[in-house]
Amino acid sequence: GGLIETMSAVDELDGNFWFWFLSSHPANFTPEEVRRVMELRHIEHRLHLPLQSGSDRILERMNRRYTIADYARLAEPIRENVGWTLTTDIIVGFPGETDDDFVHTVDAVRRFQFDGAFLAKYSDRPGTPASRMQDKVPPALIDERHSALLSIVQDLSEQSNQVLAGRCVDVLVLAVHAGGHAFGRSIDGRNVWFSCSEPAPGVGTFVSVTIDHGSREGLHGTRLC
C-alpha cells in the first residue's frame, strides 16, 4: 500500500506512543487522505505541507504541479481543527520572482496562518533547470524579501504558541538535561522546553506540562500539572 496504508498499520500497533512523518508533496496528497490521516489515533496532530511559493506562476516554474487553490483544499481540514497545526516550507527569490509574486506569497502566508514555516533563500544547484534560468533575482533583493517574510512567519508562530499559555499539554520527552531542564514535543508538533523536579522523566515517556508562555520557537513550562 501507500503512505496512508502504512501509517494506518503503524497506528494499529499496541502501546502508548505517537508517530509522525516529515512531509507530503501537495501534488501527491488529496483532501480525503488528509482527513484519513487526521482520524489516526497515534499520529502527531500536525501536517507539514510545503507551499514553496504563493504565486501560481512561480509554482508552475518550479514544476510543483499544484496551484494555490489545490493547496487550499488540502489545508482546509487542518485549519478547521484547532487541535491541529499546519507548517510549511517556502523558497524566497526563485528565478523570475517579481514583486507581485512575492506579495502573493505574503498573502498566502497570512491566509493559511501557518503555525511554523521554514524559509530558504534561493541558490543555484548545479544541473537543475532553475540553475539555467536567466532571470535571477538579485541577492540583495532576496535578502530583503527573506527578512520581511521571516518577520511575518515569526509573528504568526509566536501568536500560535501564545494561545496555549496557561494550558496543560501532554509532552513526549525527547531530552533531559542537568539542572532539571527537559525538552520534548506536544501532540501537535510544537517544541516544549520545561523544568522538572526529581526524579526526572525518562526519554520516551509522556508527561503533562503547564505552559507558562509561548514564543516563536515553541512552548515554555515550569512545572508538571
C-alpha positions in Angstrom: 0.0 0.0 0.0 0.9 3.7 0.1 1.7 6.2 2.8 -1.8 6.2 4.4 -2.0 2.4 4.5 1.5 2.2 6.1 0.6 4.8 8.7 -2.7 3.0 9.4 -0.8 -0.2 10.0 1.5 1.6 12.5 -1.5 3.1 14.2 -2.9 -0.3 15.0 0.2 -1.3 17.0 -0.3 -1.8 20.7 1.1 0.6 23.2 1.1 4.3 24.2 3.0 6.1 21.5 3.0 8.9 19.0 4.4 8.9 15.5 4.8 11.4 12.7 6.1 11.7 9.1 8.1 14.6 7.8 6.0 15.9 4.9 4.0 15.1 1.9 4.2 16.8 -1.5 1.0 18.7 -2.1 0.7 17.3 -5.6 0.7 13.7 -4.3 -1.8 14.3 -1.5 -5.6 14.6 -1.5 -8.1 16.2 0.9 -9.5 12.8 1.5 -6.1 11.5 2.5 -5.6 14.4 4.9 -8.9 13.6 6.6 -7.8 9.9 6.8 -4.6 10.9 8.5 -6.5 13.1 11.0 -8.5 10.0 12.0 -5.5 8.1 13.2 -5.2 7.6 17.0 -1.5 7.9 17.4 -0.5 10.4 14.7 1.1 13.8 15.5 -1.6 16.4 15.1 0.5 18.4 12.6 0.7 18.4 8.8 3.8 19.7 7.2 2.8 20.7 3.7 5.5 22.6 1.7 4.0 25.6 -0.1 7.2 26.9 -1.6 5.5 29.9 -3.2 2.2 31.7 -3.0 2.3 32.5 -6.7 0.8 30.1 -9.2 3.2 31.4 -11.9 6.2 30.6 -9.7 4.8 27.2 -8.7 4.5 26.4 -12.4 8.1 27.4 -13.0 9.1 25.2 -10.0 7.2 22.3 -11.6 5.3 21.8 -8.3 2.2 20.5 -10.1 -0.4 22.2 -7.9 -2.0 25.6 -7.6 -2.8 27.8 -4.6 -6.4 26.6 -4.9 -5.3 23.0 -4.8 -3.2 23.8 -1.7 -6.1 25.5 0.0 -8.2 22.4 -0.4 -5.5 20.3 1.4 -5.1 22.9 4.2 -8.8 23.4 4.8 -9.4 20.3 7.1 -6.3 21.3 9.2 -7.3 24.9 9.6 -10.8 23.9 10.6 -9.5 21.9 13.5 -8.0 23.9 16.4 -6.2 20.8 17.7 -4.0 20.5 14.6 -1.1 22.7 13.4 0.0 23.4 9.8 3.6 24.1 9.0 5.3 24.7 5.6 8.5 25.4 3.6 8.9 28.5 1.4 11.7 29.4 -1.1 12.3 33.2 -1.4 13.7 34.6 -4.6 13.2 31.8 -7.1 14.3 32.9 -10.6 11.7 35.2 -12.1 10.0 36.1 -8.8 8.6 39.6 -9.2 7.3 41.9 -6.5 3.8 40.8 -7.3 4.8 37.1 -6.9 6.3 37.9 -3.6 3.2 39.7 -2.5 1.2 36.6 -3.4 3.4 34.6 -1.1 3.0 37.0 1.8 -0.8 36.9 1.2 -0.8 33.1 1.2 1.2 33.0 4.5 -1.3 35.3 6.1 -4.2 33.4 4.6 -3.1 30.0 5.9 -1.9 31.3 9.2 1.0 28.8 9.4 1.9 27.7 12.9 5.5 27.5 11.7 7.5 28.0 8.4 11.0 27.1 7.2 12.2 29.8 4.9 15.1 29.3 2.4 16.8 31.8 0.1 17.0 30.6 -3.4 20.5 29.5 -4.5 21.6 27.6 -7.6 22.0 23.9 -7.5 24.2 22.7 -10.5 22.3 20.7 -13.0 18.8 21.8 -12.1 16.5 23.6 -14.5 16.3 26.6 -12.2 20.1 27.0 -12.3 19.9 27.6 -16.1 17.2 30.2 -15.8 18.5 33.7 -16.8 16.1 35.9 -14.8 17.8 35.5 -11.4 16.6 37.7 -8.5 19.5 39.9 -7.2 20.9 38.6 -3.9 20.2 41.9 -2.1 16.5 41.7 -3.0 16.3 38.1 -1.9 17.7 39.1 1.5 15.2 41.9 1.7 12.2 39.7 0.9 13.5 36.9 3.2 13.8 39.3 6.1 10.3 40.7 5.6 8.7 37.3 5.3 10.7 35.9 8.3 9.3 38.7 10.5 5.8 37.7 9.4 6.1 34.0 10.0 7.8 34.5 13.3 4.9 36.7 14.5 2.4 34.0 13.4 4.4 31.3 15.2 4.5 33.4 18.4 0.8 34.1 18.2 0.0 30.5 17.7 2.1 29.4 20.6 0.9 32.1 23.0 -2.6 30.7 22.7 -1.6 27.7 24.8 -0.3 29.8 27.7 -1.9 28.5 31.0 -3.0 25.2 29.5 -1.8 21.7 30.4 -0.4 19.8 27.5 0.9 16.3 27.1 4.5 16.1 26.1 6.7 13.4 24.7 10.1 13.7 26.4 13.0 13.8 23.9 15.9 15.0 26.0 16.7 15.6 29.7 19.5 17.9 30.8 21.2 18.6 34.0 19.6 21.1 36.4 16.1 19.8 36.0 15.6 21.0 32.4 14.0 18.9 29.7 12.8 19.2 26.1 10.0 17.4 24.2 7.2 17.8 21.7 3.5 18.3 22.1 1.0 16.2 20.2 0.6 19.0 17.7 4.3 19.1 16.9 5.4 22.1 19.0 8.7 22.2 20.7 8.4 22.3 24.5 11.0 23.3 27.0 10.2 22.7 30.6 11.7 22.4 34.1 11.0 19.3 36.2 11.8 18.1 39.7 13.5 14.9 40.6 13.1 12.2 39.6 13.5 13.5 36.1 11.2 11.9 33.5 12.9 9.4 31.1 13.4 10.0 27.4 10.5 8.4 25.5 8.0 8.9 28.3 5.0 11.2 28.4 4.5 14.0 31.0 1.9 16.7 31.4 3.3 20.3 31.4 1.6 23.5 32.4 2.6 26.1 29.7 3.7 29.4 31.1 4.2 31.2 27.9 4.8 30.7 24.2 7.5 32.1 22.0 8.2 32.0 18.2 10.4 28.9 18.9 7.8 26.9 20.9 6.3 26.5 24.3 7.9 27.0 27.8 6.7 25.4 31.0 8.0 25.4 34.5 6.1 22.6 36.3 4.3 19.4 35.7 0.5 19.5 36.1 
